[in-house]
Amino acid sequence: MTCNTNSLLNKPLKEVTIYTDGACSGNPGPGGYGVVLLYQGHRKELSAGFRETTNNRMEILAVISGLESLKEKCKVTLYTDSQYVVNAIEKNWAKKWRANGWMRNKKEPALNADLWARLLKLCEVHELKFVWVRGHAGNRENERCDRLAVDAVKQSNLPLDIRTQPV
């Protein structure tokens, strides 16, 4: 179901475009993410790095970071080069993992359940459309996110990527 208005204020939702990317030097290893948010000619860039993480965690965390930076419910078109992220949301894999107690099947736990739990909550807040873009294929904003992510990996004193159990 799609809703084009904010029912509480009866005004159109702000339309925001977000690009995201994650990077890792080794997998696992030091990693980072980059985010570009675009809204009515305004631009905001976000990035952070972690000492020991995985590429997939950084891809998910980039999306979370972008969405968490929004101050109100928005209509968001989110571009990522991570098929893992797009498929987990668009094909409802993450919802199925959550419904199964964060298990992919009877024997295998879903990886990154802490981040998927956070992302699913954000998906309930915003009106989202996920779009996959080919990485390193000349998409200007995707390339910028990659540069932000790679630069974040190179920072000194990176914090730990603390994995928590989803609630």
C-alpha positions in Angstrom: 0.0 0.0 0.0 1.4 3.4 -0.9 0.5 6.6 0.7 1.3 10.0 -0.9 0.4 12.2 2.0 1.3 12.5 5.7 -2.1 11.7 7.2 -1.3 13.6 10.5 -0.5 16.9 8.7 -2.3 16.2 5.4 0.7 17.5 3.4 2.7 15.7 0.7 5.7 13.7 1.9 9.2 15.2 1.1 10.8 13.2 -1.7 14.4 12.4 -0.9 17.0 10.5 -3.0 19.6 8.5 -1.1 22.7 6.8 -2.5 24.6 4.3 -0.4 27.7 2.2 -0.5 29.8 0.1 1.8 33.5 -1.0 1.6 35.8 -3.3 3.4 39.5 -3.8 3.3 39.5 -7.6 3.8 36.3 -9.3 4.6 36.2 -9.2 7.5 38.5 -6.3 8.1 38.3 -2.5 8.5 35.2 -1.2 6.7 33.3 1.9 6.1 30.2 3.3 4.4 29.2 6.4 2.5 25.9 8.0 2.0 24.7 10.9 -0.2 21.3 12.4 0.5 19.6 14.7 -2.1 16.6 16.9 -1.5 15.5 19.9 -3.5 19.0 21.0 -4.5 20.4 20.3 -1.1 23.1 17.7 -0.5 24.3 15.9 2.6 27.1 13.4 2.8 27.6 10.9 5.7 30.3 8.3 6.3 31.9 6.3 9.1 34.4 3.5 9.5 34.8 0.5 11.7 37.8 -1.5 12.8 36.6 -5.1 12.2 33.5 -5.6 10.1 32.2 -7.1 6.8 31.3 -5.5 3.5 27.6 -6.6 3.9 27.4 -5.0 7.3 28.7 -1.8 5.8 26.2 -1.9 2.9 23.3 -2.3 5.4 24.6 0.3 7.8 24.9 2.8 5.0 21.2 2.4 4.3 20.4 2.7 8.0 22.5 5.8 8.4 20.9 7.5 5.5 17.3 6.7 6.7 18.1 7.5 10.4 19.3 11.0 9.3 15.8 11.9 8.1 13.9 14.0 10.6 10.4 13.0 9.4 8.6 10.5 7.3 9.7 10.8 3.7 9.2 9.2 0.3 12.6 7.8 -0.4 14.2 6.4 -3.5 17.3 4.6 -2.3 20.1 3.6 -4.7 22.6 0.9 -3.7 25.0 -1.4 -5.5 24.2 -4.2 -3.0 22.0 -6.9 -4.4 22.0 -8.4 -0.9 20.3 -5.3 0.5 17.8 -4.9 -2.4 16.8 -8.5 -2.4 16.5 -8.8 1.4 14.0 -6.0 1.4 12.3 -6.3 -2.0 11.9 -10.1 -1.9 11.0 -9.9 1.8 13.9 -12.1 2.9 14.6 -10.0 6.0 10.9 -10.1 7.1 11.0 -13.9 6.7 14.2 -14.2 8.7 12.6 -12.0 11.5 9.4 -14.1 11.5 11.6 -17.3 11.8 13.5 -15.9 14.9 16.3 -14.6 12.7 17.0 -18.0 11.1 17.4 -18.4 7.3 16.3 -21.9 7.6 16.1 -24.6 10.3 19.9 -24.7 10.7 21.4 -21.4 9.5 21.0 -18.2 11.4 20.5 -15.0 9.4 23.6 -13.0 9.3 23.5 -9.3 10.4 20.2 -9.8 12.2 20.9 -6.7 14.4 21.1 -4.5 11.4 18.2 -6.1 9.5 16.0 -5.5 12.6 16.9 -1.8 12.6 16.4 -1.5 8.8 13.0 -3.2 9.0 11.8 -0.7 11.6 12.9 2.2 9.3 11.1 0.6 6.4 7.9 0.9 8.5 8.5 4.6 8.9 9.3 5.7 5.4 7.8 5.1 2.0 10.7 3.4 0.3 11.7 2.3 -3.2 15.0 0.4 -3.4 16.9 0.6 -6.7 20.0 -1.5 -7.6 22.8 0.2 -9.5 25.9 -1.5 -10.9 28.9 -0.6 -8.7 31.9 1.0 -10.3 30.0 1.7 -13.5 30.3 5.5 -13.7 27.2 6.4 -11.6 28.4 9.7 -10.2 26.6 9.5 -6.8 27.4 5.8 -6.3 31.1 6.6 -7.1 31.0 9.4 -4.5 29.6 7.0 -1.9 32.3 4.5 -2.7 35.0 7.2 -2.2 33.4 8.3 1.1 33.4 4.6 2.3 37.0 3.9 1.2 38.2 7.1 2.9 36.3 6.2 6.1 38.2 2.9 6.2 41.5 4.8 6.2 40.8 6.8 9.3 42.7 6.2 12.5 41.2 4.9 15.7 38.2 3.2 14.1 35.6 2.0 16.6 34.5 -1.6 16.8 31.4 -2.7 14.9 29.4 -4.0 17.8 27.0 -6.7 16.9 23.9 -6.9 19.1 21.0 -9.3 19.3 17.9 -8.0 17.6 14.8 -7.3 19.8 
